[in-house]
C-alpha cells in the first residue's frame, strides 16, 4: 500500500448516511396550590356538616379518608348565583369539595341546606354554574383527576368529559376498560384484570354503572358524630348520593403517579366528586375522594386562557448574531449558513432512550419529526435538509427524552442561498477531541466529489476520497473524525479542505478551518 493510501486510511473521513428528517420549503400551567393557613368555618352549618364525618379523622380518633378535608383552605366567599338573595351565595372551599348555602332562609334541618355543587361536572364540560339555568363558558379543565400535581399519565377532567354518553346495564360485569391522559381507551386485560373488579349498581337516571368498590363505599355504616357531638353509628353518606351526586361516567383503570410512585388506580366521575380506588393502599384508604375542591378553585380563579400564537419578531437575515448557543448540551453542527445546507442537531440523552424531536420554524410553527433512538452513549442526531427557497432566519430543534424527561434545544440560522459550490465548516474553530462537520453544497446531484484535506504541516490527508452528493440538491454532509487521528496527525492550527466535481474539474470549493486542543 502506498504512503498516500496509508495516510488516507489513517485520516478517517466518515460520510453521514442517515437521512433522518426533511424540511420542505415554506415552512395552562397548573398552579401548585399549597395549603393556606387554617381558616375558620364560614357558617355554623358548615361546621356541623364537617364535624359529622371528618372531625374524628382530623383529630386522629378514626382512620379513614376525608370526605371534605382536614380544614377549609379559603375563607367564606361570596360567589354569583342568580337564585340566591342579592344574586350572591356564601361558599367555602375544602380539598375534596365546596360547601355552599344558596337559601339562608331554608330548612336548616334538611341535609340539602348545605350543598356542595356539581363542580366535577362543571370542570368536565367547561361551564361554571352561576344560577339554576345560568352558566359561564370556560375551557374544560386539563388538571389530572387523581394523583400528584405533576402526573402526566392519568386522565383529566376534560378527558372524562368526553365519556359521559349513556351506557347499558352491565350487571355484575367486570370493569374492563383502561384510560390514559390522551383519552385513549383500551381493554384492561391482564394488566388490571388481576383485581377482579366488577360493577355493582346501575343508575338508570344517568344510565351509568357504579363499580363495586365505590358502591360499597357509598353504602357503608360507620362511626359519625350527631348534631350534639356524640359518636353514633350511621351511614357515612346520607342520602347515598348527597356528597357525590349521580355517576356520569363508567369506571376506568389508569396508571397514575401517587406520592411519586406510579400506581394502578380506578377512577369514576360523579356530578360532584371523583372517586378513586387504589388496590395497594391500606384498606381504610383504598377508596378516596379526589381533590375536586382544590382543582375547581384553581380552574375557576387561576384561569389563564390559551394564548393565541403571536408572530415572532423580525429576524436579521444578514447576520448570524441572533443564533444563541444550545440549551442543555444540544447544539447544531451547522449553526449558520446558506439556505440549501444540511443541518445536524445533536444532543446527549439517556442511553438507548426514545427522543421526541420538534422543529420550530422562523414563523413559529412547530413541526413534529419522527422519534429518534439515542445510541449506547446517549448521542441523538437529527439531520434536516433545507432548500434554496427555505425561509431565511432562525430555527429551533427541540429534543425531549421520553425516559429521562431531559429537554434540550439547538439553533441554526439560514442565510440567503448560494449558487456557487461552497463548503461550510462548523464548529470553527473546532477541538481536536470533537468532530468537525463539513457540508459541500452547490454541486450537481449524484455527482462524485473528490475531497482533499491537509493538516497544518501541509501533508495531504486523503487526496482520492470520493463521496457522492447523495443527499439531493447537490448537498453532501460528512465529518472529520479527528478524535481518532493518529497522534502525528492531531495537529493544532489551520486545516484546509477542498471538494472537486470529478465530472467537471472547474467546479470546486475550498475552505479553511482551525483546530485547537
N, C-alpha and C positions, 0 to 999 in steps of 0.2 A: 504494500500500500504506500502511495506517495506521501511525502511530508505534508503536502497540502490537504490530502484526503484525511490524514490522521488528525490534523488540526481542525478540519471541518467537523469530524466526528466528535472531537473534544468540546468544541464550542456548540452546544446543543441549542439549535433553534427549534421551537415547537409550534406547530400550527394549531390554533384553536379551531376545532372542527365542529363543536356543538353549537348549532343554531337553536337558541332556546326561546326566543320571543321575537315578535315583529311589531313594528310601529308603522302604520300606514300614514300617508300624508293627510294633512288637515285635521290632523287630530285636534237625650237630655241627661246631662250627668245627674246621677243620683246623689243628692246631698247626704252626708253622713250625719243623721240626726242623733247626736249623742243625748243622753238623758239630761233633762234640765233639772234644776233644783226642785225638791219636793214641793208640790202645790197643794193648797188646801182644796177640799171639795167645794165646788161652786154652789151646791144646794144640798140641804139635808137629805133629800130624796136620793141623790147620787150616792151619798154616804151609805144609806140603807141598802141600796142595790149592791154596792161593792162589798159591804160587810157580810151579806148573806153568803157569798161564795168565795170571796178572796181574802177576807181578814185573817182567817185561820192559816191560810197559806203564807201570807205576808209575815205573820208573827212566828212561823215555824212550827205551829202545833199540828199541821197537816202537811203531808207530802203529796201534792198533785199539781197539775198545771193551772196557771191562772186563767180565768175567764176574761178578765179586764186588764190586769197588770198590777204591779206592786203599788202603784200610786198614779194619780193623773200626771201628765207631763206638760199640761198647759193650764193656765188659769181659766176661769169661765169666760167664754167668748160669746158675743152677740153676732149670730150669722143670719143672713137674709132667709126668710121663709114666708111666703105670701100669706098663708093662713094663720100665722102666729100674730098675737096682738102687736100692733105697730109694725108689722112686717119683719120682726126680729124674734129669734128664739135663743135661749140660753143653751150652749153646748160646752162640752169639756172632753178633751181627748185623753185616751189611755193607749197603752201599747196595742191592745187587741181590738179596740173599737172606739166609738164615740158615744157618750151619753147626751141625750137631748130632751128638753121639755118644750113641746110645741104649744100646749094649752095649760098654762099655770093654774087656771081655774077648774081644771078637770078633776076627776075622781082620784085622789091620792092613794086609794087602796087598790086601784087597778094595776095589774102587772105591766100594763102598757102606758102608765102615767109617764114613766121614763122609758124612752125608746133608744135604739142605737143605730138607726139609719141603714139604708141599703147601700152602704158605701163600697162594699166589694163589687156589687153590680155596677155602680157608677164608674169605678175605675176600669171595669172591663169594657163597657160600651162607650165611654168617653162623654159622660154627661154629669154635671153637678146639679143635684136636685135643689131647686130654690123655692119650691111650692108643690102642692099636690099634683099640679099639671104644668109646672114651670121648670125649665131646665136651661142650663148654660152648656153649650157645646165645648168640648175640650178633647184634645188628643187622648186616646186610651193610654193607660199607664204602662210604661215599659219596665216597671220595677218587678223584680222577681217575687213571686208569691210566697216563697219559703227560702230558708237558708240565709247564708251570710250576705252582706250587702254587696260583696264583690263576686258573688257566684255568677257564672256565665253559662250554666248547664240547665237549670230548672226553668219551667215555663213562667211567663209574665202574665199580668192581668190582661194585657192586650191579646195574648195568645189564647187564654181561656175564654175571652170574649168572642172568639170565632167558633166556639164549641158548645153553644147554648141550644142548638137545634134539638127538638124533642127526640127522645129515644124510646124504644119499646120496652115493655116489661121484661127484665132479664131473669126474673125469678130468683133462684139461688145460684145463678151462673157465676162463673169466675170473672174477676176483674182482669181483663185480658189485654189491655192496651197500655202502651207507654208513650210518653210525650217528651219533647225536648224544647230548648229555648226558641228554636226556629218555628215551632208549631208542627213539626213532623211527627206523625203518629205511626207507631209500629206495633206489631204483636209483642206482648210482654214475654211470651215464650219461657224457656227455662230460666232466663235471667231473673225474672220476678215470680214465675210460677211456683217456685220453692216455698213461697209464703202462704200458698193455698188460700188466698183472699177471695171472698165471694161477696155478692150483693145480698142484702137482707131486707130491703124495703123499696117498693116502687111508689113514688109520689105522683098520683095522677094529676095534681094541679099543675105541675110543671113538666110532667112526663119525663122524669129522671129517676134513676135508681140510686140508692144510697148504699155505699159499701158497708159491710158488716161492722168493721171497727168503728166507723163513725156513728152508725145507728145504735150500737151498744153504748157508745159514749154519750149520746143524746138522751138515752133512757136510763142511765144509772141512778141509783139511790145512794146517797152519801150523807155525811155529816155536814149540815149547814147551820147558819145562825138565824134564829127567828127575829122578829122586829124588836124584841126585848133584849137581844144579845145572847139568848140561851142556845146551847147546842142541841139540835134536834136532828132526826133522820128524815130526809126529804129528797125530792127529786132535785138533781143539780140544775136541770132545765125545766122550768115550769111556767108556761106551757112548753112543749117539747121544742118548738121552733122559735122560742122567744129570742134567743141570742143570735141564732144563725140565720133565721129566715129560711125560705124553701131552697132545695137544691136546684141549681141552674146549669150544672154540667154533670157529666158522668165522672167517675173517679179514674185517675190516670197515674201510672207509675212514672217516676222520674229519678234521675241521678242529680243530687243537689249537694252542694258544699255546705256543711253544717259545722260550725266551730273549727273551720279549716280542714275538715275531712269530708270527702265526697261519699255520700250515703244513698241507699235506696229509700225513697220517700214516696208515699202515696198521697196525692193531693186531690181535693174536690172543692169546688166553689159553690157556696150558698149565697143568697142575696146579701147577707150582712157580714159573713165571715168566710174565711178559707180554712178548712180543716186539713191537718196533715197527720199521717200515720208513719212513724219511723220504727220498723220492727226491732232494730238493735238498741233502741232506747230502753232505760229501765221501765218496768211495766206501767208505773204511775204516769209516765211522761211519753208513752208511745203515741197517744193521740193528743194533739195540741192545736191551739188556735194560732194561725199566722198573725204577724204583727200588722194587721189591716189598719188599725188606728194610726200608727206612725206612717205607714205607706200612704194612706189617704191624705194625711196632713201635709206630707211632703209634696204629693202630687198637686194638691189644691193650692198651697201657699208658696211653694218654691217653684212654681211652674215657669218653664222657660220655653217659649215657642221654638220650634225647629227653625234655625236661621236659614234665610234664603241665601243661596250662593251669591257671592259678590265677585265681580271680575277682579282679577289680580291687577296690581298697579303696573303701569307700563314698564317694560324692561329695556335696558340699554343694549341694543343688539350690536353695538360697535365694539364692545369690550367684554371681557370675561370677569370683570371686577365683582359682579354681584353673584358669583358662584361660590357658596360657602364650602368649608370643609365638611366631610361626612360626620354623621352623628353615630355614636356608639360603635366606632370601629369600621363603619361602612365607608367605602369610597368608590368613586368612578375611576376606572383605569384611564379613561379618556375624558378628562374633566372639561375640556374646552376645545372646540374645533368646528370645522365647516359642516353644514347640513350635508348628509350623504355619508358621514362617517359611521362606523360601527362602534357601539358603546358597550363597555363591560362594567357592570356593577358587582362589587364583591363585598362580602361580609363574613365574619367568623361567627357561627352559631353553635348550637349543641351538635355533637357528632351524630350523623345519620338521621337527624330530625327533619320533618317536612317544614318547609318555609314558604309562607304566602308572600307574594310579590305584587305590588301595585305601582303603576307608573302614573304620575301626576303631570299633566302636560302644561304648557305655557298658558293655556286658557283655563287652568284649574280644574280640568276634567280628570277624574281618576279612572284608570283602565286596569282591570284585574287581569293579571297574567297567570299562566299556569303555575301550580306549586312547584318548588324545587326541592330536591333532597340534598341536604348537606352531606359532604363526604366524611370519611372516618376522622378527619381532623376538624370537622365543623365548617369547612370552607363552602360557601354558597356563591355561585356565579350566575348572573343573568346577562345574556347578550341581547342587545336591542339594535335592530337595524333602523337607520334613518335614511331619508331620501333627499335629493336636492331640493324638493319642494316642501319638505317638512318645516313647519313654522319655526322661526328662529326664537331664541330666548332660553330661559332656564327650565329644566325638567328635574323631577324628583323621583328617585326609586325608593320605595318603602318596603322594608323587609320585616316580617314578624315570624318568629319561631313558634310552631304550633305546640311544641312540648315545653320549651323553656319560657315562652312568653316574651322573649327578648325582642325589642323593636329597634330598628336602625334605619338610617336614611343616607342615601348617596345622591349627589347632584351632578348634573352636567349642563353645559351651555352650548347651544348651536349658533354658529356664526353663518353668514351667507355662504352658500355652496361655492366650491372652486371648480373650475373647468379643467385646469392642467393637472397632471399627475402630482400627487402630494404624499408625503409621509408625515404622519402625526405621531409624536413620541410622548408618552406620559408614564410615570412622572418624570419630569426633567427639571432639576437634577434627580437622578434615582440613587438607590443604595445598592451596594454590592450583594447584600443578603436578601434582596427583594426583586421580584420580576419587573422587567421594563416592558411595557406594552407598546406595540407599533401597529399602525394601521396605514396600509397603502390604498389610496383611493384615486379615482380619476382614470383608471385603466379600463380597457375593454373587458367585458365579462368573459369568463372562462379562458382568459389569457394566461399562459405560464409566465410567471415573473421570476427573474433571477436576482437573488439577493446577495449583497456583499457587505460584510461587517468587518470593520477594522478597529482594533483596540488602540489605546493611546500610544503604544510603541510602533504603530503603523503596520503591524503584522496583519495580513489578510485572514479573516476569520473563516469565511465559508463562501468562496468565490463562485461555487457552482450549485448552491442550494436553489432548487426550483420549487415554487409553491404557486398553484393555480389561484386565480381570483374566483374562488368557489362561492363566495357569499352573494353574488349577484351585484349588478351595477358597478362592477369594477372595484369591489372592496375586498381586501384581504386583511385578516387580523392574525397576528402572531405575537409571541413574546420571546424575549431573550431570557433564558433560564439561567441568569448569571450566578445564582446561588450555587449551581452545580459546576461552575467553571473549574478547571484545574487551576492550581494556585498561580501558575505562571501567566494565566490569562485574567486573573482577578485584579485588574488594573484600575486605579483611580484616574480620573482625568476625562478628556473629551474623546468620545467614540464617534464613529462615522458609520452610516448605513446608506445603502443605495438599493434601488429596485429598478430593474430594466425590463421592458416589454421584449420578450425573446422573438416576437414576430415583427416588431418594428423597433429597432435599436435606438431610434431617435426619441422614443417615448420613455422617459425615465424620471425618477425623483430621487432626491438625496436629502439627508437630514443629519444633524449632529446632535448628540446628547451627552450629558455628563453623568458619571457615576462617582459616588463618594461612599466612604465607609459609614 
